[in-house]
Amino acid sequence: MNRAVVILLASLIASAAFATTYVRVEKDGTKTYSDRPIPGGKPVDLESAQTYSNQQPTITAPASNGPREQQLLDQMSDFRYSSCTISPANDSTFVNPESVTIRVELSPDLQPAHTLSVTVDGQPIPGGPNSRGATLTEVYRGSHTISMTVRDSFGQSLCSVSSTFHVQRPSLNSPARRN
């Protein structure tokens, strides 16, 4: 019986594209469907069957006749750095280092209109703006914070990361020191 109902409904849906469908509710509550007018039946509006098209949607590029400022803003809002990393990694510890090397990595590479600033304890690293690294030779004991920020031509921050490293310089006067 269930198969017959499914087949009937499938044929009714298939014929819906070509004809009007009628329905009549019987005394026991069952419904009778037909593609021809039936006594006591009412026309039913059936939605069309769901379809699928494998055609790719066409994407139109924005008109390039807009103001230059708007084009720049559109380009600015679309660009993202996928990764910004700085080394040494956060909470790295160095014991009696002769030097500490700082490196910055960006993916994708630094864009021409962007500026990179790297500071150690609030002071710019040697090498000036857009410098990707430096070697610090006089690093005192304690904790030091490295901060890196990439800004666009409008001064908006696009990527920012910071890291804290620690330098230990044990004293010769340490009580645990052996003679």
Backbone hydrogen bonds in HBPLUS format (Angstrom, degrees):
<---DONOR---> <-ACCEPTOR-->    atom                        ^
c    i                          cat <-CA-CA->   ^        H-A-AA   ^      H-
h    n   atom  resd res      DA  || num        DHA   H-A  angle D-A-AA Bond
n    s   type  num  typ     dist DA aas  dist angle  dist       angle   num
A0005-VAL N   A0001-MET O   3.10 MM   4  6.45 151.4  2.19 148.8 156.3     1
A0006-VAL N   A0002-ASN O   2.99 MM   4  6.24 161.4  2.03 150.5 155.3     2
A0007-ILE N   A0003-ARG O   2.86 MM   4  6.06 166.4  1.88 155.1 158.8     3
A0008-LEU N   A0004-ALA O   2.86 MM   4  5.94 156.7  1.91 142.1 149.4     4
A0009-LEU N   A0005-VAL O   2.83 MM   4  6.02 164.8  1.85 151.5 155.6     5
A0010-ALA N   A0006-VAL O   2.86 MM   4  6.02 157.6  1.91 148.4 155.2     6
A0011-SER N   A0007-ILE O   2.87 MM   4  6.08 157.9  1.92 148.3 154.2     7
A0012-LEU N   A0008-LEU O   2.87 MM   4  6.09 149.7  1.96 146.4 155.6     8
A0013-ILE N   A0009-LEU O   2.88 MM   4  6.09 156.9  1.93 149.2 154.9     9
A0014-ALA N   A0010-ALA O   2.93 MM   4  6.12 157.1  1.98 144.7 151.5    10
A0015-SER N   A0011-SER O   2.88 MM   4  6.02 149.5  1.97 140.4 148.8    11
A0016-ALA N   A0012-LEU O   2.89 MM   4  5.95 118.8  2.28 134.8 150.3    12
A0016-ALA N   A0013-ILE O   3.19 MM   3  4.97 140.6  2.35  91.6 103.0    13
A0018-PHE N   A0015-SER O   2.94 MM   3  5.40 148.3  2.05 110.6 120.1    14
A0019-ALA N   A0015-SER O   2.91 MM   4  6.05 145.4  2.04 156.3 167.5    15
A0044-VAL N   A0021-THR O   2.76 MM  23  5.56 158.5  1.80 161.7 160.2    16
A0022-TYR N   A0034-SER O   2.74 MM  12  5.18 168.8  1.75 164.0 166.6    17
A0034-SER N   A0022-TYR O   2.90 MM  12  5.18 145.4  2.02 146.8 149.9    18
A0023-VAL N   A0042-LYS O   2.92 MM  19  5.46 154.3  1.99 143.5 149.9    19
A0042-LYS N   A0023-VAL O   2.82 MM  19  5.46 155.7  1.88 148.2 150.9    20
A0024-ARG N   A0032-THR O   2.86 MM   8  5.17 145.4  1.98 143.0 154.0    21
A0032-THR N   A0024-ARG O   2.80 MM   8  5.17 159.3  1.84 150.6 157.9    22
A0026-GLU N   A0030-THR O   2.78 MM   4  5.39 168.8  1.79 169.6 172.2    23
A0029-GLY N   A0026-GLU O   3.12 MM   3  5.28 160.8  2.15 107.1 112.3    24
A0041-GLY N   A0038-ILE O   2.93 MM   3  5.15 159.4  1.97 133.2 133.1    25
A0070-GLN N   A0067-PRO O   3.07 MM   3  5.35 121.3  2.43 102.8 116.6    26
A0071-GLN N   A0067-PRO O   3.14 MM   4  6.53 156.4  2.20 152.5 159.2    27
A0072-LEU N   A0068-ARG O   2.99 MM   4  6.27 157.5  2.04 150.5 156.3    28
A0073-LEU N   A0069-GLU O   2.94 MM   4  6.21 155.4  2.00 145.7 152.7    29
A0074-ASP N   A0070-GLN O   2.91 MM   4  6.14 154.5  1.97 148.7 155.4    30
A0075-GLN N   A0071-GLN O   3.01 MM   4  6.27 159.0  2.05 148.3 153.6    31
A0076-MET N   A0072-LEU O   2.85 MM   4  6.02 156.5  1.91 148.0 155.2    32
A0077-SER N   A0073-LEU O   2.97 MM   4  6.14 156.0  2.03 148.1 153.3    33
A0078-ASP N   A0075-GLN O   3.25 MM   3  5.29 137.4  2.44  96.9 108.4    34
A0082-SER N   A0107-SER O   2.66 MM  25  5.58 126.3  1.95 136.7 154.3    35
A0083-SER N   A0107-SER O   3.12 MM  24  5.19 154.3  2.19 144.8 145.7    36
A0107-SER N   A0083-SER O   2.98 MM  24  5.19 147.2  2.09 155.2 152.0    37
A0085-THR N   A0105-GLU O   2.95 MM  20  5.26 169.3  1.96 155.6 158.7    38
A0105-GLU N   A0085-THR O   2.97 MM  20  5.26 167.4  1.99 147.7 148.8    39
A0087-SER N   A0103-ARG O   2.90 MM  16  5.27 155.7  1.96 153.1 157.0    40
A0103-ARG N   A0087-SER O   3.06 MM  16  5.27 156.2  2.12 139.2 145.3    41
A0092-SER N   A0089-ALA O   3.20 MM   3  5.71 137.6  2.39 142.8 136.7    42
A0091-ASP N   A0164-THR O   2.63 MM  73  5.52 145.7  1.74 159.2 170.1    43
A0166-HIS N   A0092-SER O   2.77 MM  74  6.17 160.5  1.81 157.9 164.8    44
A0094-PHE N   A0166-HIS O   2.79 MM  72  6.18 156.2  1.85 154.6 162.1    45
A0168-GLN N   A0094-PHE O   2.72 MM  74  6.10 164.7  1.74 165.1 170.2    46
A0096-ASN N   A0168-GLN O   2.82 MM  72  6.12 163.8  1.85 170.8 176.5    47
A0100-VAL N   A0136-LEU O   2.85 MM  36  5.16 150.6  1.94 142.7 152.5    48
A0136-LEU N   A0100-VAL O   2.79 MM  36  5.16 168.0  1.80 157.3 153.2    49
A0102-ILE N   A0134-ALA O   2.72 MM  32  5.25 175.7  1.72 170.7 172.3    50
A0134-ALA N   A0102-ILE O   2.96 MM  32  5.25 145.4  2.08 135.2 143.8    51
A0104-VAL N   A0132-ARG O   2.84 MM  28  5.14 138.7  2.01 163.5 159.4    52
A0114-HIS N   A0111-GLN O   3.03 MM   3  5.39 161.5  2.06 117.6 123.5    53
A0115-THR N   A0151-ARG O   2.88 MM  36  5.35 156.4  1.93 150.0 157.9    54
A0151-ARG N   A0115-THR O   2.90 MM  36  5.35 159.5  1.94 152.2 158.7    55
A0130-ASN N   A0116-LEU O   2.84 MM  14  4.46 170.5  1.85 151.8 148.6    56
A0117-SER N   A0149-THR O   2.98 MM  32  5.48 159.1  2.03 154.5 161.4    57
A0149-THR N   A0117-SER O   3.00 MM  32  5.48 154.2  2.07 151.7 159.9    58
A0125-ILE N   A0118-VAL O   3.09 MM   7  6.08 152.8  2.17 151.9 148.8    59
A0119-THR N   A0147-SER O   2.89 MM  28  5.30 159.3  1.94 151.8 158.7    60
A0147-SER N   A0119-THR O   2.92 MM  28  5.30 157.9  1.97 146.7 153.0    61
A0120-VAL N   A0123-GLN O   2.76 MM   3  5.28 157.4  1.81 152.8 152.4    62
A0123-GLN N   A0120-VAL O   3.04 MM   3  5.28 167.2  2.05 116.2 118.3    63
A0121-ASP N   A0145-THR O   2.79 MM  24  5.19 168.8  1.80 157.9 160.4    64
A0131-SER N   A0128-GLY O   3.32 MM   3  5.80 145.1  2.44 132.9 132.5    65
A0142-GLY N   A0167-VAL O   2.94 MM  25  5.27 163.5  1.97 142.2 142.5    66
A0167-VAL N   A0142-GLY O   2.84 MM  25  5.27 158.7  1.89 148.5 155.7    67
A0144-HIS N   A0165-PHE O   2.82 MM  21  5.45 163.4  1.85 164.6 169.9    68
A0165-PHE N   A0144-HIS O   2.86 MM  21  5.45 155.1  1.92 158.7 164.1    69
A0146-ILE N   A0163-SER O   2.71 MM  17  5.20 168.4  1.72 165.1 168.4    70
A0163-SER N   A0146-ILE O   2.83 MM  17  5.20 151.9  1.90 149.2 156.8    71
A0148-MET N   A0161-VAL O   2.84 MM  13  5.41 159.2  1.88 169.3 174.5    72
A0161-VAL N   A0148-MET O   2.95 MM  13  5.41 158.0  2.00 152.6 158.4    73
A0150-VAL N   A0159-CYS O   2.79 MM   9  5.14 158.7  1.84 155.7 159.6    74
A0158-LEU N   A0150-VAL O   2.76 MM   8  5.59 170.5  1.77 157.7 161.1    75
A0152-ASP N   A0156-GLN O   3.00 MM   4  5.54 157.1  2.05 148.2 153.0    76
A0155-GLY N   A0152-ASP O   2.96 MM   3  5.31 165.1  1.98 116.4 120.4    77
A0174-SER N   A0171-SER O   3.32 MM   3  5.44 148.4  2.43 111.6 110.1    78
A0177-ARG N   A0174-SER O   3.14 MM   3  5.42 162.5  2.18 111.1 116.5    79
